Amino acid sequence: MATERETMEKILGFDNVKWRTSITKVEPNRITTRGYSQEDLIGKISFPEMVYLLIKGDMPSEKESKMLEAVLVSFCDHGVTPPSTQVARLMASAGSPLNSCVSGGILAFGKHHAGALELSMRLLQETICERFSDESFSDFTDEVPSSIKNRINTLANVIVDKFTAKNQKIPGFGHRYHTEDPRARKLLELAEDYGFSGPHTQLALSIEDVLYETKGLRMNIDGANAGILSDMGFDWKLGTGMFVIGRLPAMVAHVHEEQTNESPFRKLFETNEIQFHGSEEVENGILNKIVNKD
């Protein structure tokens, strides 16, 4: 029977698949995401729950939903201080459409801005994966045993020593504007309440302890969310994507504000504030030689 069905599918061309996805199935008058009808989801689940469903493939628990919501809100905005927001607003000032301005802002994300979350997640996940077996964490969710904490503390010192020896900054720690990022502290409190202060978050906290004692540095928003998202089971490769989801509304708001409240062609400085480092003038003899080289 199965052979007959396979033959019929080949005859009808069902095996001529050009694209595969397990996320959303689209049929005439019906859209199904991860097994749920979108029509049924509308009005019944929150945006963070939909984000979780799309990325993880399952509906989140109440605590998972609240924790992810807090993470996304924590990314919402940091004023006009980040380069990405400045890029988006400058593009708006130049007359570019909203979608181009927002895209420009997102394209400005890189290693030194917005990329730290992914780098921090990778550091925490690879360290925990390398030094601990899965069985080490199978018996606890809300609290890390003291024996595991001691090993994590040792790892934190190793990590700090390694980065210090290379004169490198550890992603997720320190901030240009804050001596203590208020968002990080709030998130860590919520992680305790919701049961997501697991081994990755504990490693981030241990690194913070070492860095604060030696350099006076605290964990920033990226470090806190790196630990929390890792303990929620999100792959580090999703780090920048999670930041984009959280920051996107602010990009739209900033571009719209620039387009409606500010004059076009914004000037950030006058020409006399630009310092020129090139040659003032090319010698005429050299110029003539170049022009008349034929």
Secondary structure as GFF3:
##gff-version 3
##sequence-region A 1 294
A	DSSP	alpha_helix	2	12	.	.	.	ID=ss1
A	DSSP	beta_strand	24	27	.	.	.	ID=ss2
A	DSSP	beta_strand	30	33	.	.	.	ID=ss3
A	DSSP	beta_strand	36	37	.	.	.	ID=ss4
A	DSSP	alpha_helix	38	41	.	.	.	ID=ss5
A	DSSP	alpha_helix	47	56	.	.	.	ID=ss6
A	DSSP	alpha_helix	62	74	.	.	.	ID=ss7
A	DSSP	alpha_helix	83	93	.	.	.	ID=ss8
A	DSSP	alpha_helix	98	107	.	.	.	ID=ss9
A	DSSP	alpha_helix	116	131	.	.	.	ID=ss10
A	DSSP	three_ten_helix	134	137	.	.	.	ID=ss11
A	DSSP	alpha_helix	146	165	.	.	.	ID=ss12
A	DSSP	alpha_helix	182	194	.	.	.	ID=ss13
A	DSSP	alpha_helix	199	215	.	.	.	ID=ss14
A	DSSP	alpha_helix	221	231	.	.	.	ID=ss15
A	DSSP	three_ten_helix	236	238	.	.	.	ID=ss16
A	DSSP	alpha_helix	239	261	.	.	.	ID=ss17
A	DSSP	three_ten_helix	271	273	.	.	.	ID=ss18
A	DSSP	alpha_helix	284	291	.	.	.	ID=ss19
###
